[in-house]
Amino acid sequence: MSMRRAEADLIVKANGWLSVQPPEIQNHVLGRSLMLRFDAGAVVYRMGDDPGGIYGLVSGSLTINCAPPDRTPQLLHIGYPGGWTGEGCFISRQPRRLDLRAHAESWLLHLPLDQMDQLADADPRFTISFAQILMGTVDTLVRIVSDLQHQAPARRIAAVIERGACPVTGTLPLTQAEIGKMSCTSRRQVNAVLKQFSTRGWISTTYGGLRIVQPRALRAYIEED
């Protein structure tokens, strides 16, 4: 898989955080960003690593793994093109709080921390802009907490499928074990629920994952709880 830089810039300008920023901020961020490739399973950064800059996903998918400092990071969320993360270090100047890994072969744009500082020193608008990434992260964490508050395991699984699926394609490239980790359920429970959802026509299984076929039906089922 290859990726042209011009194509990468267009993708992140059309999706996610950078798509809602003023053109001047878009151009400065892209002008100082580096384009990097990661194989499936490769570590982008680990929890506890020295402070660094932000990463924007261009293609592929990323797993976000997190835990308290004294525990092993667990799968929390999955990221798709247009998503940016790593902003915590810019705000706190503290080590990384997450593990970020390439779930599939992925291309990312990386804006180093020193470049973020230079942009923010020159124009305070950049600090506000970078903080908006954090607010998006908070929104995701609120959604995760809400998903896990469903008492019925089947609805937790449904909520994880909906939240974790790619917003463009509706696909979720996770194994049953990974879905179980994200929904606090067993692999056996996940297997039974996916069969039920497939029989109802809400999802279809794909190689290495699944695809949401009827998003409204799945959403209605989640909201019944």
PyMOL commands that set and color helices and strands:
alter all, ss='L'
color gray80, all
select helices_A, chain A and resi 5-14+17-20+23-32+88-92+113-122+125-148+153-164+176-183+187-199+215-223
alter helices_A, ss='H'
color red, helices_A
select strands_A, chain A and resi 34-38+43-45+54-59+62-66+74-79+84-85+99-102+106-111+171-172+203-206+209-212
alter strands_A, ss='S'
color yellow, strands_A
deselect
rebuild
show_as cartoon
